[in-house]
């Protein structure tokens, strides 16, 4: 654990459950080689600082230490990478502060971009662009990853995350919309559209993914097919017939369709999904 853990007046900060004076002890225990001590501390740490998508004054101060835990990987990198991503993704000044803190920690975290687990590589890929302008110096390094990337889904994520800056990487994903796996097809289609603006061979693939995702099947932190597809179709200003029923369901169904039952994040993903779905219906008539 890096120096400075005791230099911050955590008693003046708060987390999800109140004063943050317990965070130094949790950070130390979360770095323990003893899984019986480490795992409960990690659970409590993540729940306190990134509670179901919400962040707190103590979150920004803890980012360098969480990043070090992710780099050391004792408790599972994926378990810590998605909270870093989620904590930096929201709107508002408090999220901008977290984004800056995550961006400062990112250079040391580029190692997980080559992790053996493709889920860890995917989390790293999405954490870089979430930091917006603060991560611009890292984008050239991110562009070198696809040549070494073995997983088709992660390659598509790289192109999508880079956007127009990833144009030279398109050959790596051009064939993926024909892949047998629906999610790989949709990820690749979204990547191609974001770089090229093409809709004739991408909108239908994204719509097919949305049409077949009637229930949430992933946790809040991480890749959410509903929201990604809705954002892409809204930006395209297109709603293929195959997805209209699904979009109407998301727009008007009174229960959760995107998030897990315990999610209370701000902004809430179901509220965002409903707003996107209703806007897309209004756009497309």
N, C-alpha and C positions, 0 to 999 in steps of 0.2 A: 504494500500500500504506500503511495507516495507521501513525501513529507507535506506537512501543512494541514493534515486532517483535524488537528486540534486548534488551528489558528483562527478558524471561523467561529464567530459567536452564534452557534446554532440555536441557543435559547432565544435569540431575537428573531429566529425564522420559524416558520410553521410548515407542516406537511398535512396529509389527509386526516390525521388523527390528533393534531394539536401541536404543541411545541416540538421542535426538531432536535432537542438535546440528546435523543437516543441514537441519532444517525451515526456518529463516530463509532460507537460500539457495534452497530449493525454492519457497518462497512468492514471493520476489522474481522468480525466473525464470518462475513460473506466471503472473505478471502482465505478462510481456513482450509487446510488440506483434508480435514475431517468432514466428510459429507453429512454426517449426522448433525453437526453443528452448523455447517455452511448452508445447507439447503433451506432450513426454516428461516435463517437470517436473510437469505436472498429473497424469499417470498415476502417477508415483512418489509424489506427495503423497497422492493418494487411497488408493493401495494401502498406504501407510505408516500413515495415520491411521484409515482406515475399511476395514480389510482384510476383504473379503467379509462385512461385517456386524458384525465385531468392532471394539471400540474400545479405546483405550489411554490412559495418563495424559496423553500429549501431545495427545490429540484435543480435550479441553475448551479448553486454552490456544490451540489453533489456530482454534477456531470463528469468532471475530471476523474473522480474516484470510481464511478461506474464504468467509465471507459477503460480504466486500468484493469478492473475486474474482467471486463469483456476480453481484453487483450491477453490476460493470463489464462482465461478459459477454464478455470477450475470448476465453476458451477454450470458450464454450458454457455457458449458464446451466444447462441441464438436467444437464449432466455434474457440476455441483457441488451442485445443489439436492437431488437424491436422496440423495447421501451425507450431507448435513445432516439430511435426514429420517430416514435409516436409523440414523445415529449417535444420534439422540434417541429412538428408538422402543423400545429394549430395556428389560428389567427390571434391577433392582439399583441400588445407590447411585451407581455410576459413570455409569450412563445418566441418572440424575436430575441429576447435575452438568452433563452435556452438554445436557440439555433446558433447564436454566436459561440456559446460555450461548446456545443457539439462540434462546430466547425474547427475550433481550436484543437479539439481532441482528435479530429479525424486523421491527420497525417500518421499518427501512431497506430491508428486502427486499419490502415490499408493492408496490413498483414492478413486479417480475416477475409479480404477479398480473394485470397487464394486458399481459403479453408477447404478441407476435404468435403465438408457438408454443403451441398448446393443451396440449402435453405439459409445458411449463414452467409454465403456469397450474395444471395438475393437480398438479404437484409442490408448488407453493406452497400450494395448498388443503390438501393432506394434511399439510404440515409444521406448519401452525398448530395443529390439534387435538392432534397428537402431543405438543406441549409442555404439554398438560394445563392446570392452573390458572395456570401462568406466562403462558399466552397469552390468558387471559380478556379482558384489555383490548382485544385485537385483534378479538374476535368480532363486535362491532358493525360494524367496517369490513368484515369478511368478508361480513356479511349484505348489504352494498350491492352486492356483485359480481354476483349472478345477473342483475340487471336489465340489466347491460351485457354479460353473457357470451353469446357466439354459439354455442359448442360445447355440444351436448346432453349429452355425457358429462361435461364439466366442471361443468355445472349440476347434474347428479345428484350428482357428488362433493361439491359445495358443500352440498347439502341433507344428504347423509350425514354429512359432517364436522361440521355444526352440530348434528345430532341433533334433540332436541326444541326447541332454540332456533331451528330452521329451519322451524317449522310454517307460517309465513306464506309460505314459498317453494314449498310443495307444488304449486301450479298450474303451476309451471315444469317439473315432471317427471311429473305425473299421466298424461300420454299416452305417455310413453316406454316403458312395458312392452309397448306394441303396435308398437314400432319394428322395422324389418326386421333391424337389427344386433343379434345376440345379446348382445354385451357391453353395449351401451347399454341394452337391455331389463333385463338383470340388475342393472346399476348403479342404474337407476331404481327397480327393485323393492326393492332393499336400502335405498335412500334412503327410499322410502315406508314400508317396514316400520319403520325405525328411528324415524321421526317419529311414526307413527300406531299401531304395533303390529299393523296388519292383516296377516293371513297368507293369507286366502282367495284373494287375487289377486297375492300376491308370492312365496310359498314355492315354487310350481311353477316360476316364472321363474328364481329363483336355482338351483333344482335342475337345470333344463335346462342352465344354464351349466356347472355342475359336471360333469354327465354327459358333456358334449362336450369337456371339457378333460382328456384322458388323459395329456398330457405337458407338462412345463414349457415355456413359450414366451416367457418374459420373464426378464430378469436378476433377481438377488436384490433389488437396490435398486429399489423402485417397487411398482406395483400388482400383486398376485398373485391371480389368479382363484381358485385352489384354496383358499387360506387365507381369503380374504374370504367365499367361499361357505360354507365349513365353519363359520366363526365365526357367520355369520348363521343358518344352519340349526340350529346348536347352541343359539343364544340363543332361536330360535323353538321348540325342542324338537320339530322336525318333520323327517321324512325321506321325501319323496315317492318313490314307487316308481321313477321315472325316474332317480334319482340313487343308488339303493342299490348297484348294481354298482360304480359309480365310488367310492363311499365304502368299500366292502369292499376294493377294489383298493388304495386309499390306506392303509387300515388294516393290510393284511397283506402287501403286496408288499415284498420285501426290498431292492429298489433304490430310487433316488431317483425321486420322482414330482413334486416341487414345484420343487426347486432345480436349478441348473446343476451339472455334474460337479465344478467347482472350488470350490464354496461350502463354507466351513468355519465359517460364522457361529455365534455363540452368542447366544441359543438357535438351534439349527439348524432351518431351516424345515421340513425333512422330519420331524424328530422332533415338532415342533409339529403338523404335519398329521396324522401317525399318531395322536398323542394325541387330537386333536379327532375324527378319524374313528372311533376305537374308542369314545370317549365318546358320540358321536352314535348309534352302533349300540347301545350299552348303554341309552341313553335311550329309544330308539324300538323296541327289541325285535326 
